[in-house]
């Protein structure tokens, strides 16, 4: 990369290799500065957030058409950063958005209501208080808690609270 000094690097993970974000990290560590367009399977992955942190200028679905790819190259050459089809005026905001999306996918399959009940458990609410708070029956609260325990592998409220804290499940709730 240093010898060639390209204006743009079009980077997609070859089969059987590590994540593209690792390549970007190595380039950054080596002090190589190149505008990188990263081709990915899905825009909302953890790799995307990591890649933005390591200097990717554009994240594009690998299934995008040639016209979009050429538009992307033109826009990156003009100094714009893009994520998917949206211009990213603030890369830090994009990184935060992807980090939040990553946490959302790591919710261990908890529904929004189950996340709210986890929050109430962490707040120290009893089943009766949770039922009153969400206007549901105590049996519904118990059923939700049983599902939550099964999804995260907890067997008590304390384990659930420790698990939620460790995995930062409720940072965005």
C-alpha positions in Angstrom: 0.0 0.0 0.0 2.8 2.4 0.8 4.6 1.7 -2.5 1.4 2.0 -4.6 0.0 5.0 -2.7 -3.5 4.6 -4.1 -6.1 7.3 -3.8 -8.9 4.8 -3.0 -8.9 1.3 -1.6 -11.9 -0.8 -2.4 -11.9 -3.5 0.3 -14.1 -6.5 0.6 -13.3 -9.5 2.8 -11.9 -12.4 0.7 -13.3 -15.8 1.5 -11.7 -17.4 4.5 -9.9 -14.2 5.7 -10.4 -12.2 8.9 -12.7 -9.1 9.1 -11.9 -6.2 6.9 -11.8 -4.0 10.0 -8.6 -5.8 11.0 -7.0 -4.9 7.7 -8.0 -1.3 8.3 -6.6 -1.4 11.8 -3.3 -2.7 10.4 -3.2 0.1 7.8 -3.9 2.7 10.5 -1.2 1.2 12.7 1.3 1.3 9.8 0.5 5.0 9.2 -1.0 4.3 5.7 -3.5 6.9 4.8 -6.0 5.9 2.0 -9.6 6.6 1.4 -11.3 3.2 1.9 -14.6 2.0 0.5 -15.7 -1.1 2.4 -18.0 -3.7 0.8 -20.0 -5.6 3.3 -22.8 -8.2 3.4 -24.9 -6.1 5.9 -24.6 -2.4 6.8 -25.7 -2.8 10.4 -22.9 -5.1 11.7 -20.3 -4.7 14.4 -17.6 -4.8 11.7 -19.0 -1.6 10.2 -18.7 0.3 13.4 -15.1 -0.9 13.9 -14.3 -0.1 10.2 -15.6 3.5 10.6 -13.3 3.9 13.7 -10.3 2.7 11.7 -10.9 5.1 8.8 -13.3 3.7 6.3 -14.8 6.5 4.3 -17.7 4.6 2.7 -19.6 1.5 3.7 -21.4 -0.1 0.8 -23.4 -3.3 0.4 -21.5 -5.7 -1.8 -24.7 -6.3 -3.7 -24.8 -2.7 -4.9 -24.8 -2.0 -8.6 -21.9 -0.6 -10.7 -23.6 2.8 -11.0 -23.8 3.2 -7.2 -20.2 2.0 -6.8 -19.0 4.7 -9.3 -21.1 7.3 -7.5 -19.5 6.2 -4.3 -16.0 6.5 -5.7 -16.7 10.0 -7.0 -18.2 11.1 -3.6 -15.3 9.7 -1.6 -12.8 11.4 -4.0 -14.7 14.6 -3.3 -14.2 14.1 0.4 -17.6 12.9 1.5 -18.2 10.0 3.9 -21.1 7.7 3.3 -22.7 4.9 5.2 -25.1 2.9 3.0 -27.1 5.4 1.0 -26.7 8.2 3.5 -24.1 10.9 3.7 -22.4 10.8 7.1 -21.6 14.4 8.0 -20.4 13.2 11.4 -18.5 9.9 11.4 -18.5 9.8 15.2 -22.3 10.0 15.2 -22.4 7.1 12.7 -20.1 5.1 14.9 -22.4 5.7 17.9 -25.4 4.7 15.8 -23.7 1.4 14.8 -22.6 0.7 18.3 -26.2 1.1 19.5 -27.3 -1.2 16.7 -24.7 -3.7 17.8 -26.0 -3.6 21.3 -29.6 -4.0 20.0 -28.6 -7.2 18.2 -26.9 -8.4 21.3 -30.1 -8.2 23.4 -30.3 -11.9 23.5 -33.7 -11.8 21.8 -35.3 -9.7 24.5 -38.4 -7.9 23.3 -38.9 -4.2 24.1 -41.3 -5.1 26.9 -38.8 -7.6 28.3 -36.1 -5.0 28.3 -38.4 -2.7 30.2 -39.1 -5.4 32.8 -35.3 -6.0 33.1 -35.0 -2.2 33.8 -37.7 -2.4 36.5 -35.9 -5.4 38.1 -32.7 -3.5 38.2 -34.6 -0.6 39.7 -35.6 -2.9 42.5 -39.3 -3.2 41.7 -41.3 -6.2 42.9 -43.5 -8.2 40.6 -46.5 -6.3 42.0 -44.9 -2.9 41.3 -43.9 -3.9 37.8 -47.4 -5.1 37.1 -48.8 -1.7 38.3 -46.1 0.2 36.4 -46.9 -1.4 33.0 -50.6 -2.1 33.7 -50.3 -5.8 33.3 -51.1 -8.7 35.7 -48.6 -10.2 38.1 -48.9 -13.5 36.2 -47.9 -11.7 33.0 -44.9 -10.3 34.8 -43.9 -13.8 36.0 -44.3 -15.1 32.5 -42.1 -12.3 31.1 -39.5 -13.0 33.8 -39.5 -16.7 33.0 -38.8 -15.9 29.3 -36.1 -13.4 30.2 -34.4 -15.9 32.5 -34.5 -18.5 29.8 -33.1 -16.2 27.1 -30.2 -14.9 29.1 -29.5 -18.0 31.3 -30.2 -16.3 34.6 -31.9 -18.0 37.5 -32.5 -15.1 39.8 -33.1 -11.4 39.8 -29.6 -10.7 41.0 -28.1 -12.8 38.3 -30.3 -11.0 35.7 -29.1 -7.6 37.1 -25.5 -8.6 37.0 -25.9 -10.1 33.5 -27.6 -6.9 32.2 -24.9 -4.7 33.7 -22.1 -6.8 32.3 -23.5 -6.9 28.8 -24.7 -3.3 28.9 -28.1 -4.4 27.8 -29.9 -1.3 28.9 -27.6 1.5 27.9 -30.1 2.6 25.3 -33.3 1.7 27.1 
